[in-house]
Amino acid sequence: MMRSVSQVTMMLLVVATIVVTMSNVLVSGQTSPSQCKEERKQLEGKCRPVIFGRQPSPECCARVRVTHVECVCPYVTPKLAALIGIDRTIKQIEGCGRTVPRNFKCGSVTTPP
């Protein structure tokens, strides 16, 4: 099944969002809209292979650890969340050496209890 570039980009954003928000080590603080835009752009660039079924690279994992949760959670809608599998995403997060908090809510996604 062929997907458009925008669908792939959005799926990548969702996967990266979940990876970011479910990691234990997140940077907290105030960020500007331009900072968030840049963080999302860098996250997409470093984690693009994840959407094609690959495990997160060391560079992706490093980016995940420094991205602000408030920059990515607003993009997790029910429609986008339905495109990815939570179990797969949790495994990818664990591949980054992070544990996944139970009952963590980001956008429309809540991790299993």
Secondary structure, 3 states (H helix, E strand, C coil): CCCCHHHHHHHHHHHHHHHHHHCCCCECCCCCHHHHHHHHHHHHHHHHHHHHCCCCCHHHHHHHHHCEHHHHHHHCCHHHHHCCCHHHHHHHHHHCCCCCCCCCEECCEECCC
